[in-house]
Amino acid sequence: MHRRKIIAANWKMNKSISAAETFAREFSRRSDLADACDIVIIPPFFSVRPVADTLAGTQIHVGAQDLHWEASGAFTGEVSAAMLQDAGATYVIVGHSERRHLMGESDAVVAKKLAAALRASLIPILCVGETLAEREAGRQTGVVERQLTTAFEAVDERAAAPTVIAYEPVWAIGTGRTASAEDAVAMHRAIRDWMQTRFGETAAAVARIQYGGSVNPDNAAELLAREDIDGLLVGGASLDAGSFAAIAGAVPAA
């Protein structure tokens, strides 16, 4: 079954508003890249609206890097799904490894955020992945399956359908190390097998699973050529419009 590739730029805590607008203006001249795949720009919160306005009229989507699970309330510094939608976001990252490991987000918290995104009709990019110690201990598949099981525990097949799953081995994020294409494919297949067990064959066949972890223009084509890799979640290499365009341009013709 054909699954449309998705290439997402996670800027993390980088770029001022003016720098984000400059990137968006430059990248909008390459908007034809979105003919071949879904492209999502995910800036810091302050830049979601400016980037969305700059990209208006193109096929390029805008996302946010996180959300709170409640609709409103006394949660200083947090942002709700409705706020993100009002700013122009249609996608949101949930459970990025930096949120899990640096900010202490548990699997249970990630599950609540995933449910909140789906309730609001935001498209979640649910991140899962193992640490180096977990991989060296041979526990990588079990870790990822545990993360998926908790995240989707209270979600039925229909509600879960829009979710993009991003496999991001923690040991490959920002380190310059990339999982081999074979390792990435093996985990993507394990994730799809889990989806089939949990939601059925049809849901597993249409689920989009990205790879993330030190993706760059040099390794994008090899990763994207693999049938089981449905896109890329790009960190540092997405901060330059030319670099990110080269990655998006590596999507094979349908």
ABEGO torsion letter per residue (X at the ends): XBBBBBBBBBAEBBEBAAAAAAAAAAAAAAAAAAAABBBBBBBBAAAAAAAAAAABGBABBBBBABBBABABEBBBGBBBAAAAAAAGBABBBBGBAAAAAAAGBBAAAAAAAAAAAAAAGBBBBBBBEBBAAAAAAGAAAAAAAAAAAAAAAABBAAAAAABBBBBBBAAABGAGBBBBAAAAAAAAAAAAAAAAAAAEAAAAAABBBBBBGGBBAAAAAAAAABAABAEBBBBAAAABAAAAAAAAAABBBX
